[in-house]
Amino acid sequence: MRFCDQLNDYIRELDCMAKDICDKSSISASTFSRYRSGERIPAPDSDTLGKICKALHDIALERNYDKSLSDNNYNFDYDSLMQSFTQCEDYASGSNADKQYLQRNFRVLVDVLDISISRLSSYTNYDSSTLFRFRNGARQPSDAIGFASAVSAYVAGELTTVHNMNVLADLLECSTSDISDHNILYQKIYDWLLTNQQHSSAFNSVSHFLDSLDEFDLNAYTKIFHFDKLTIPAMPFQLRTSRFCYGINEMMGCELDFLKATVTSRSDADVTMYSDMPMAEMAKDLDFAKKWMFGMAMLLKKGLHINIVHNLDRSLDELILGLESWIPLYMTGQVSPYYLKGCQNDVFLHFLRVSGAAVISGEAISGHHSDGRYYISKTKEDINYGRTRAKNLLDTALPLMNIYTCIDSAKMQAFLTSYITTDGTRRDIMSSPPLYTISDSLLNSILEHNNTDPATRQRILQYAALQRRSVETILENNIVNIDISYVNSEEFEQYPVMLSLSGMFHDNNIYYDYNEYCRHIKESREYAASHSNYSLNITSSHIFRNLQIHIHEGCWVLISKCNSPAIHFVIRHPKLRDAIEQFVKDF
């Protein structure tokens, strides 16, 4: 039985009114009405639930309720009421894990529906600052069930425009007709908010990343990584209990020791990293850069999750250098990037590395990086203190970008759908022609010669049709500029081109033959000629072969890895977004 049904049964049994309970419990009439309708429920350990139980108990005493005279045989003592309520099915999924799922999924819902936090606050009676903390990951809802219920009620009741329903259908992986009923929509949103949307073992890009480091298609973008000569550090590695290090060279050795200790330890705890130290000097040491990258890759191969808190209060050169260093690691799906908002400091520099095996803490004065001091330790006390600092740091930080892997396909489509009608010029850098410009006859021909099974063929055709509809809607009021790298026959033999299917996370790459590729280029030109707001530029430049960049100017940048397994990350931070937009303009 649901909480609302149990509550209403008790009210009928006592033949009392909602006002009677509100007067005794000091709960507002609007909030209590939502409890009765099922739109919200109180937390199982909250004072509110206790007040409801006490109010029902007091009313039963006042009315001399005798359960022997009733067919229901209800007990209205406080403990029985509390037990009856907390056994309701609404509370069945109120674990700590659900709070984590809810926190992540709430952020996705706010992003794809562009939910107004102030309006949500007014509707749900949650403070705006609290909602912002939930969205940014600084806090978890203490009452996962009640919060999920309140958010679901708001969305189902207030955000049901045609556009929002299409977005929700994509997110919930159903049709709009399936959620046309208010109660069904509420329940689907509620269930989705409390469902685990995390990575599965089916997606394991780490081994692929390590096995093909020298072939990784992002090398043309990062320009600085060559992994073919990397060597595995000697094992086992014994780290001294603790020591101080001074200056840049000792600090780099200290960091490599930290990576070795973490890789070779038995701990599987998350790794947290932060530094506002200058990066240029360390980047000049290519030997260190290679060893550092290999150590990071080994952390990922071990299965560790890395939280990196970026310092964005840097020069543009330093900022791009940092981005170049981390993008390949983001591609694994095991790195969560964060940043600190409004954190400016021109005097003191800080350095922090924390794992389950070691901790490094460093400091320096701005402009005197070479005089910095660093402390590395593997003692339990130092590690525990470091992990407390790391937790506090993450509580303060904000997510830098959204990362989508194959298990996030519904979220990815919902995100894109949510921006279809948002004004703004689009700019794409493509390594292959866009799928929406291809004819069904040519697409069927390509799928046939790739021996695609009928079910997969139908999915790809549907995806192509969805892409066409989306772009047609965008072009009604906005300009779309596309740059496609053209591949001649000689280059095609060495670097065959595949269909642009990363957006649907297709399991296998599907390749053109050269004639099919040329036909699609021709159809893309014809598409451009027939759409006044569409600009197509065919270029012989090949900066990217395994990367596509999609820009919604002033809103976000979407960077997509094309090869299977596909992965996408969306950057909204203005400084990073502007830097990439400028890069594309200079392309």
Secondary structure as UniProt FT lines:
FT   HELIX           3..14
FT   HELIX           18..25
FT   HELIX           29..37
FT   TURN            44..45
FT   HELIX           47..62
FT   TURN            63..64
FT   HELIX           67..69
FT   HELIX           78..86
FT   HELIX           89..91
FT   TURN            92..93
FT   HELIX           96..113
FT   HELIX           117..124
FT   HELIX           128..136
FT   HELIX           144..158
FT   HELIX           162..172
FT   HELIX           176..179
FT   HELIX           182..193
FT   TURN            201..202
FT   HELIX           205..211
FT   HELIX           213..215
FT   TURN            217..218
FT   HELIX           219..222
FT   TURN            228..229
FT   STRAND          242..246
FT   HELIX           247..264
FT   STRAND          271..275
FT   HELIX           280..284
FT   HELIX           286..301
FT   TURN            302..303
FT   STRAND          306..310
FT   HELIX           316..330
FT   TURN            331..333
FT   STRAND          335..339
FT   TURN            341..342
FT   STRAND          348..354
FT   STRAND          359..365
FT   TURN            366..367
FT   HELIX           369..371
FT   STRAND          373..377
FT   HELIX           380..396
FT   STRAND          398..399
FT   STRAND          401..404
FT   HELIX           406..408
FT   HELIX           409..418
FT   TURN            419..421
FT   STRAND          426..430
FT   HELIX           435..437
FT   HELIX           440..449
FT   TURN            450..451
FT   HELIX           454..475
FT   TURN            476..477
FT   STRAND          480..485
FT   HELIX           489..494
FT   HELIX           502..504
FT   HELIX           514..529
FT   TURN            532..533
FT   STRAND          534..539
FT   STRAND          547..552
FT   TURN            553..555
FT   STRAND          556..561
FT   STRAND          567..571
FT   HELIX           574..585
//
